[in-house]
Amino acid sequence: MPESAIERQDNNKRLIPPNELNDKISDRVNQAILHAMELEPDKRPQTVEDWLKELGWRRRFTFPSLGNKRLQVLVAAIFAAGVLITKIEPLISALNNGVQLIDRFFSSPSTPTNPSTQQTPSSHTQPQNR
């Protein structure tokens, strides 16, 4: 996993070039990835098409046409659902952690589970009078 942009910018962390992690990555692909991961947005490729050219893509890249209105709505709904799921998952995780914390805070002290080890008032040994 590469260092985050914040770590790279604020703490001068080094971005490990991909070909140091996988020696099968070509120099062209390595340079294209490094270019796309520049910290300054104006130093990155400005379009996907520009980046694909760096990777050696020869044909013009175009997104498929979505002429059908129903298809456009369906694609938009799927995209929105995906975005929504990525936003809800951290919230659910945080809520779950909060519930667990509350449970631990308000739970009663645990009691032994083996009743034979518990002493009851009648089981105490008392001196017998003779």
C-alpha positions as CSV (number, residue, x, y, z in Angstrom):
1,M,0.0,0.0,0.0
2,P,1.5,3.3,-0.9
3,E,2.0,6.1,1.6
4,S,-0.9,8.4,1.8
5,A,-0.7,11.8,0.2
6,I,-0.9,13.4,3.6
7,E,2.1,11.4,4.9
8,R,4.0,12.1,1.7
9,Q,3.4,15.8,1.9
10,D,3.4,16.6,5.6
11,N,6.0,14.0,6.8
12,N,8.1,13.8,3.6
13,K,7.4,10.1,3.2
14,R,8.7,8.4,0.1
15,L,6.4,6.9,-2.5
16,I,7.8,3.5,-3.3
17,P,7.9,3.1,-7.0
18,P,5.7,0.2,-8.2
19,N,8.5,-1.5,-9.9
20,E,10.4,-1.8,-6.6
21,L,7.4,-3.8,-5.3
22,N,6.9,-5.9,-8.5
23,D,9.9,-6.2,-10.8
24,K,7.6,-7.3,-13.7
25,I,6.2,-3.8,-14.1
26,S,7.6,-2.1,-17.1
27,D,9.4,1.3,-16.9
28,R,6.6,2.8,-19.0
29,V,3.9,1.6,-16.6
30,N,6.0,2.5,-13.6
31,Q,6.4,6.1,-14.8
32,A,2.8,6.4,-15.7
33,I,1.7,5.3,-12.2
34,L,4.2,7.7,-10.5
35,H,3.0,10.5,-12.8
36,A,-0.6,9.8,-11.8
37,M,0.3,9.8,-8.1
38,E,2.0,13.2,-8.1
39,L,1.0,15.3,-5.0
40,E,0.3,18.4,-7.1
41,P,-2.8,18.0,-9.2
42,D,-1.4,20.1,-12.0
43,K,1.6,17.8,-12.3
44,R,-0.7,14.7,-12.9
45,P,-2.2,13.7,-16.2
46,Q,-5.2,15.9,-16.7
47,T,-7.5,13.3,-18.3
48,V,-7.9,9.6,-18.4
49,E,-7.1,9.7,-22.1
50,D,-3.7,11.5,-21.4
51,W,-2.9,8.8,-18.8
52,L,-3.8,5.9,-21.1
53,K,-1.5,7.4,-23.8
54,E,1.3,7.3,-21.2
55,L,0.5,3.7,-20.7
56,G,0.9,3.1,-24.4
57,W,-2.8,3.0,-25.4
58,R,-2.9,3.7,-29.1
59,R,-6.6,4.0,-29.7
60,R,-8.8,7.0,-28.8
61,F,-10.5,6.3,-25.5
62,T,-14.2,7.1,-25.3
63,F,-16.9,6.2,-22.8
64,P,-19.8,4.1,-24.2
65,S,-22.8,6.1,-25.2
66,L,-25.8,5.8,-23.0
67,G,-28.5,6.9,-25.4
68,N,-31.3,5.1,-23.7
69,K,-32.8,7.3,-21.0
70,R,-33.8,4.3,-18.8
71,L,-30.2,2.9,-19.1
72,Q,-28.8,6.3,-18.0
73,V,-31.1,6.3,-15.0
74,L,-30.2,2.7,-14.2
75,V,-26.4,3.4,-14.4
76,A,-26.9,6.6,-12.3
77,A,-28.8,4.6,-9.7
78,I,-26.2,1.9,-9.5
79,F,-23.4,4.5,-9.2
80,A,-25.3,6.3,-6.4
81,A,-26.0,3.1,-4.6
82,G,-22.2,2.3,-4.7
83,V,-21.4,5.7,-3.3
84,L,-24.0,5.4,-0.6
85,I,-22.7,2.0,0.5
86,T,-19.1,3.4,0.8
87,K,-20.4,6.2,3.0
88,I,-22.7,4.0,5.2
89,E,-20.2,1.3,6.0
90,P,-17.9,3.5,8.2
91,L,-21.0,4.8,9.9
92,I,-22.3,1.4,10.7
93,S,-18.9,0.3,11.9
94,A,-18.6,3.4,14.2
95,L,-22.1,2.8,15.6
96,N,-21.3,-0.9,16.3
97,N,-18.1,0.2,18.1
98,G,-20.2,2.7,20.1
99,V,-22.7,0.1,21.1
100,Q,-20.0,-2.3,22.2
101,L,-18.4,0.4,24.3
102,I,-21.7,1.2,25.9
103,D,-22.4,-2.5,26.6
104,R,-19.0,-2.9,28.2
105,F,-19.5,0.3,30.3
106,F,-22.9,-0.6,31.6
107,S,-22.6,-4.4,31.9
108,S,-22.6,-5.9,35.3
109,P,-19.5,-7.6,36.6
110,S,-19.2,-11.2,35.3
111,T,-20.3,-14.0,37.6
112,P,-18.7,-17.4,37.7
113,T,-20.3,-19.8,35.4
114,N,-19.6,-23.0,37.4
115,P,-22.2,-23.1,40.2
116,S,-20.4,-25.8,42.1
117,T,-17.5,-23.4,42.8
118,Q,-19.8,-20.8,44.4
119,Q,-20.3,-20.9,48.1
120,T,-23.7,-20.5,49.5
121,P,-24.5,-19.5,53.1
122,S,-25.5,-23.1,53.9
123,S,-22.4,-24.6,52.5
124,H,-20.0,-22.7,54.8
125,T,-18.5,-25.0,57.4
126,Q,-19.4,-24.0,60.9
127,P,-17.9,-25.5,64.1
128,Q,-20.2,-28.1,65.5
129,N,-20.9,-28.2,69.2
130,R,-20.3,-31.5,70.9
